[in-house]
Amino acid sequence: MIDIENLSKVFDARTLWRDVNFTAKSGEMLALVGPSGSGKSTLLNCLGLLEKPSGGKIHYKGSDITRFGRRDILRFRRDTLGYLFQQYALIENATVDENLEVVTRLQRSLRGTAATAIAEALDRVGLAGRGREKICHLSGGEQQRVALARLVVQQPDLVLADEPTGALDDANTSMVVDILHEMSRGGCAVVIATHDAGVRDRCDAVFAVDESALVTPSRRETVHSHGVSN
């Protein structure tokens, strides 16, 4: 799905990581792990073109997306990428339905079926019948479920999740991971930055950012490069 080749990130004189190499595959979940400050979120943001790497390439369908211009970046985010932010990234003074309608307006395939898609997504995350409630009246766990429903409606090819369970209880954590797992089995590539061992253990592969090592449990294969931990 998306290939990372010799990626590096430097802030002034500090190298956060370098020579990062791995592939996020369709149908798999990949965990980015490492201690606080190791650059998990920064790496995730580079994959989502929210930050620019200092060196290296990110290939998607044969194209180096790090060379995309503004228009191509916007198209990539609209048509390919789904992001599950730690802070939810919802419109707080809008309703649940209104937050999901933002996605349906961007997806041509949902025209004429938006209401059905939204209702099905809310039912899937345990929020059926709550579309008219405002985001600001929901708990943190409920807001994360709305953000998850947004992904379900969008059906992206690539999902990037930044500590999506960091502030959730066990029940909500399980729901988030279950749905991300279902999306990956449906053909989506899912990359999760996490410090949660339970989330890590449910992924198909684990990339240790501080060591720049990729471990794929099913193949017992480890690929090393040159990481810089801090």
Summary of the structure (lengths in Angstrom):
residues: 230
radius of gyration: 17.5
end to end distance: 29.5
largest distance: 52.5
contacts: 732
relative contact order: 0.21
helix: 37%
strand: 27%
